[in-house]
Amino acid sequence: MDKRLLVLLIIMMATNSHAVTLWDAEKIASGLTTPWGLSYVGNNKVIVSEKSGDIGLLDLTNNTYQRIGSSPNVAQYGQGGLLDIAHSPFNPHHIYVTYAKRTPQAIETTLAMAQFDGGSLSHWQELLVTHSGSDGGRHFGSRITFDDQFVYFSVGDRGERDNGQDLSTHAGSILRLRPNGQVPPDNPFVAQKGARGEIWSYGHRNPQGLFFDPRENKLWSVEHGPRGGDEINLIVKGGNYGWPITSHGKEYWGPIDVGESEEKEGIVSPKKVYIPSIAPSSLVVYHANRYPELSGKWLVGALKLTHINVVTLQDGVAVTEQRLMEHLAERIRDIEVLPDGHIIFSTDSGNIYRLIRAN
């Protein structure tokens, strides 16, 4: 080999080896009770939902946290409690929350809206108390996201597998509503007898990540599989995502496949499957300029395997993944991309961090 070419290759290899970004986290809040949801509300502040029912404001200017109220009717039971929170893109004075609510018959995932004046909450209004008929403590979902017209939120199967294929229940579905809670007339099952008109897609197990990507005009979800088989899905109108007919996971009690097969005609296949499970809790697609090495990638919070899972896409399909923040050994609950491109995330131990470069 030509000596000059050899020297050039050595220089290129050295340059590439130093180009790998090392990541760390700066703790900006602590002492919260399972900070389940994060949402930027302007003025360098983030509104936070705690599973206990409390709602607080994190001031990123000085990293101070103040509780400003609580969501009424929250049932903290099992995996349930106050779940996601999201600042409305339609009205800057509104926020949306999801939570578990006890009804006379069951405990149901509920979507509510409140007036937000920058420092307090008032005029609470329940927009939809979903129907599952289950009084168990599992698989409530639930994340909230928006396109330019509608509110979407997810509901788990409530631990009852048959709910996934039952359109007479909201359980195991992603729902689509107008900002005021009304059912859009073009939802896929509005005219179907016995079906819930709010359903946009079904056949889900427990989707705890939901993100509308405005740049690509696509709705993405990530959901828990059983023992193995967590899924990232591209959500389409009326899509059946298979649970429990199809799954890539195993039964908890033995090495037996769940369902009839991994894929089946008429069922939308996942874009990525995690085996073993990472226990995904949240999902965003990063489009900001601050961290170009993350541009266009999925960021998925992992509970069981305690990291941020960074997934590279190619033609809408996952091709590689990277794990960040494993050294924290924290259950990552929610991830929020701020307008300036910074990334913050919350953990079940009660902390909120800012992602930073370590090199």
Salt bridges, closest charged atoms under 4 A:
ASP2 OD1 - ARG4 NE 3.59
ASP24 OD1 - HIS327 NE2 3.13
GLU26 OE1 - ARG354 NH1 2.91
GLU50 OE2 - ARG67 NE 2.86
ASP54 OD2 - ARG67 NE 3.48
ASP84 OD1 - ARG143 NH1 2.89
GLU126 OE1 - LYS101 NZ 2.73
ASP157 OD1 - HIS139 ND1 2.73
ASP186 OD1 - ARG176 NH1 2.99
GLU198 OE1 - HIS170 NE2 2.79
ASP213 OD1 - HIS287 NE2 2.93
GLU223 OE1 - HIS204 ND1 2.77
GLU251 OE1 - ARG161 NH2 2.93
ASP257 OD1 - LYS250 NZ 2.38
GLU260 OE1 - LYS264 NZ 2.66
GLU262 OE1 - HIS248 ND1 3.54
GLU293 OE1 - ARG357 NH2 2.94
GLU321 OE2 - LYS272 NZ 2.88
GLU321 OE1 - ARG323 NE 3.98
ASP334 OD2 - ARG143 NH1 3.47
ASP340 OD2 - HIS342 ND1 3.06
ASP348 OD2 - ARG331 NE 2.91
ASP348 OD1 - ARG333 NE 2.83
